[in-house]
C-alpha cells in the first residue's frame, strides 16, 4: 500500500515533469469552477492542476444533490465547469438537458476507468459522466465473535447471530439486500414480491442488535455487535481501527452508489473541464483522491496505488444501484420497513 506521503511525492514529480510543458491560457480561460460537496478533493491535487495548466480551481460547495440541481437549472446549465454529484441526480440533470456530452478525444485517460462502474442507468452509453468514487455497503464481522463463516446476506439470518447484527437505516438498501438474498432485484416493482421480502426481513428481527445510520461501525468495534452491514466510509473507519475484521463482498450481489463528474451543458470553460477530468483520471492523481475521500476506487489504473481496502476484487463483476420506483412499489417498501422496525422494537 502506498502511503499518503508517497502519493504526494508522486504528485510532486508529475507537477515538476509537466510544468515544463505547461499550457498558457488567457485571462478569460484561467479559471475552472468546480461544484461539489466539501472535502471531495485533496488540496495538493487541485494545486497540481493549477501548477501544470495555469488554470485556477474555484471550489464551490453544495449541501445536497437537490440544491445542486436547482442552481444548475437556474443557470440553464451554465455557471459551473465540472460538477460531482450522485447517480440518481445525474439522471435528472441529463434528462433536463443540463449536461454536456463529453469529448473523449480530450480525455485520453478515459480508458483508465474501471468498467464495473460504467454503463449505469443514468448514463448507459457513458456519454456524459466519469465515475468519481463509489459507495458499496458491505458486511463486516469479527471472526473471533462469530460461529458462522459469513459469505452473503443470507448468513445474517443464522441463529448463531441472535442479537448480534448491526444494520444501517436506509430502508430501500436493507430491503434491497433482502431481495437480493431471494434472487430478485433491489429495485423490484411487484408489491407482492416486496411484501414477501418484508416477511423475510421480519424473520431477521431476533438477530438485530441495532439499526442506525451514524457511526454504525462503533457497535462492531466496541463488541456490542459481532457483524454489521456498513456504508463505505464506515467500512473504511472500522478497518482502520481493527484490520483483523473480515470484510464480505456478498455472494448474492452488491448495491452500488456511484458519484460522477460531468460538465454542464453551458459550462463557461468546457476546455478546462475536459483537462481537469483527464488529469483526475491519471493513476497517481486518482489514488491521492480516493485515499483522501475513503470511497471505493473507480479508476482501475489506480488500483495498485490506492489503499487496498478501497479496491473492489476482480471477482466482483456487477452491482445494482437503488433507483426510483413506482408509487405502488414505494408504498410496499415503506409498509414492509415499518413492519420490520416494529418487530425489532
JODAUR-V539344 format. One record per residue. RES is the residue in one letter. SS is DSSP state (h for helix, s for strand, l for the rest). Layout:
# JODAUR-V539344
res,ss
RES,SS
RES,SS
This chain:
# JODAUR-V539344
res,ss
X,l
X,l
X,l
X,h
X,h
X,h
X,h
X,h
X,h
X,h
X,h
X,h
X,h
X,h
X,h
X,h
X,h
X,h
X,h
X,l
X,l
X,l
X,l
X,l
X,l
X,l
X,h
X,h
X,h
X,l
X,s
X,s
X,s
X,s
X,s
X,s
X,l
X,l
X,l
X,l
X,l
X,l
X,h
X,h
X,h
X,h
X,h
X,h
X,h
X,h
X,h
X,h
X,h
X,l
X,l
X,s
X,s
X,s
X,s
X,s
X,s
X,l
X,l
X,l
X,h
X,h
X,h
X,h
X,h
X,h
X,h
X,h
X,h
X,h
X,l
X,l
X,l
X,l
X,l
X,l
X,l
X,s
X,s
X,s
X,s
X,s
X,h
X,h
X,h
X,h
X,h
X,h
X,h
X,h
X,h
X,l
X,l
X,l
X,s
X,l
X,l
X,l
X,l
X,h
X,h
X,h
X,l
X,h
X,h
X,h
X,h
X,h
X,s
X,l
X,h
X,h
X,h
X,l
X,l
X,l
X,l
X,l
X,l
X,l
X,l
X,l
X,l
X,l
X,l
X,s
X,s
X,s
X,s
X,s
X,s
X,l
X,l
X,s
X,s
X,s
X,s
X,l
X,l
X,l
X,l
X,l
X,l
X,l
X,l
X,l
X,l
X,l
X,h
X,h
X,h
X,h
X,h
X,l
X,h
X,h
X,h
X,l
X,l
X,l
X,s
X,s
X,s
X,l
X,l
X,l
X,h
X,h
X,h
X,h
X,h
X,h
X,h
X,h
X,h
X,h
X,h
X,l
X,l
X,l
X,l
X,l
X,l
X,l
X,l
X,l
X,h
X,h
X,h
X,h
X,h
X,h
X,h
X,h
X,h
X,h
X,h
X,h
X,h
X,h
X,h
X,h
X,h
X,s
X,s
X,s
X,s
X,l
X,l
X,l
X,l
X,l
X,h
X,h
X,h
X,h
X,h
X,l
X,l
X,l
X,l
X,l
X,s
X,s
X,s
X,s
X,l
X,h
X,h
X,h
X,h
X,h
X,h
X,h
X,h
X,h
X,h
X,l
X,l
X,l
X,l
X,s
X,s
X,s
X,l
X,l
X,l
X,l
X,l
X,l
X,s
X,s
X,s
X,s
X,s
X,s
X,s
X,s
X,l
X,s
X,l
X,l
X,l
X,l
X,l
X,h
X,h
X,h
X,h
X,h
X,h
X,h
X,h
X,h
X,h
X,h
X,l
X,l
X,h
X,h
X,h
X,h
X,h
X,h
X,h
X,h
X,h
X,h
X,h
X,l
X,l
X,s
X,l
X,l
X,s
X,h
X,h
X,h
X,l
X,l
X,l
X,l
X,l
X,h
X,h
X,h
X,l
X,l
X,l
X,l
X,l
X,l
X,l
X,l
X,l
X,s
X,s
X,l
X,l
X,l
X,l
X,l
X,h
X,h
X,h
X,h
X,h
X,h
X,h
X,h
X,h
X,h
X,h
X,h
X,h
X,h
X,h
X,h
X,h
X,h
X,l
